């Protein structure tokens, strides 16, 4: 399988060996059916390895519905393989929604909100260093 998959809602790409980036398209609304398809794509791209997940929700109108958020946080097959998830957002409303997601759904993996993908990548680097120490 290629390291890049495009769906109607997102572009999903494996980069840096252990990072899978999901860039949601403008007006993408992710429901439970979509979440299950994205989970399957993540499983295929991860190739049995642990990964970091970078979710880019900066496109106007992009949203993940509550049922999909609940699925991603605990029920997705990939959840046990995620070492950390960075959610990149812009705007106050998106930040409030992302904080709610983290606090309410309590993902099985470390999750943090960022304003840029570069900030998320630096956090992944810090998590990798933590792994080496422990």
C-alpha positions in Angstrom: 0.0 0.0 0.0 1.2 3.5 -0.8 2.1 5.9 2.1 -0.6 8.3 0.9 -4.4 7.8 0.6 -6.9 10.4 -0.4 -10.6 10.0 0.5 -13.5 12.4 -0.1 -12.9 13.9 3.4 -9.1 13.8 3.9 -5.6 13.1 2.8 -3.9 10.5 5.0 -0.2 10.1 4.7 2.6 8.3 6.6 5.7 10.6 7.0 8.9 10.4 9.1 8.5 6.6 9.4 6.3 6.8 12.5 3.9 9.7 11.9 0.5 9.5 10.1 -0.9 12.8 9.1 -4.6 13.3 8.5 -5.4 16.5 6.7 -9.2 17.1 6.6 -10.6 18.9 3.6 -12.8 21.9 3.6 -16.3 21.2 4.9 -15.4 17.6 5.8 -17.8 16.2 8.4 -16.6 13.0 9.8 -19.3 10.6 11.1 -18.9 7.1 12.6 -18.8 5.3 9.3 -16.1 7.7 8.1 -14.2 7.2 11.3 -14.2 3.4 10.9 -12.9 3.8 7.3 -10.1 6.2 8.5 -9.2 3.7 11.3 -8.8 0.9 8.6 -6.6 3.2 6.5 -4.5 4.0 9.6 -4.1 0.2 10.4 -2.9 -0.4 6.8 -0.5 2.6 6.9 0.9 1.7 10.3 1.9 -1.8 9.2 1.7 -3.2 12.8 4.0 -0.4 14.2 3.3 2.1 16.9 2.8 5.6 15.4 2.1 9.2 16.2 -1.1 10.7 14.8 -1.2 14.3 13.5 -4.7 15.5 12.8 -5.0 18.7 10.8 -8.4 20.3 11.3 -7.5 23.7 10.0 -9.6 23.6 6.9 -12.8 25.8 7.1 -15.8 23.8 8.1 -13.9 20.6 8.9 -15.5 18.8 11.9 -15.5 15.4 13.6 -18.9 14.5 15.1 -19.1 13.2 18.7 -19.8 9.6 17.8 -16.7 9.6 15.6 -14.6 11.3 18.3 -15.7 8.7 20.8 -14.7 5.9 18.4 -11.3 7.4 17.6 -10.5 7.9 21.3 -11.1 4.4 22.6 -12.6 2.0 20.1 -10.5 2.4 17.0 -8.2 -0.5 16.3 -5.3 1.8 15.8 -5.8 3.4 19.3 -3.6 0.9 21.0 -0.8 1.7 18.5 -0.9 5.5 18.9 2.0 6.9 21.0 0.7 10.4 20.8 -1.8 12.5 18.9 -1.5 16.1 18.0 -4.6 18.0 16.9 -3.8 21.1 14.8 -6.6 23.6 14.9 -7.2 27.3 14.3 -9.8 29.5 16.0 -11.3 29.6 19.4 -14.3 27.5 18.6 -12.1 24.6 17.3 -9.9 24.9 20.4 -12.9 24.6 22.7 -14.2 21.5 20.8 -10.7 19.9 20.9 -10.3 20.5 24.6 -13.8 19.0 25.2 -12.8 15.9 23.1 -9.7 15.3 25.2 -11.4 15.9 28.6 -14.7 14.1 27.8 -13.6 11.2 25.7 -10.3 10.6 27.5 -8.3 9.0 24.6 -6.2 6.0 25.4 -3.1 7.9 24.1 -1.5 11.2 25.0 -3.3 14.0 23.1 -2.4 17.6 22.8 -3.7 20.6 20.8 -1.4 22.7 18.6 -1.7 25.8 16.4 0.8 24.4 13.8 2.0 21.1 12.5 5.5 22.1 13.3 4.6 22.4 17.0 3.1 19.0 17.0 6.2 17.5 15.3 8.4 19.0 18.0 6.1 17.4 20.7 6.5 14.0 18.9 10.3 14.5 19.0 10.1 15.2 22.7 8.0 12.0 23.2 10.5 10.0 21.3 13.2 11.2 23.6 11.1 10.3 26.6 10.8 6.7 25.2 14.6 6.5 24.9 15.1 7.5 28.6 12.5 5.2 30.1 
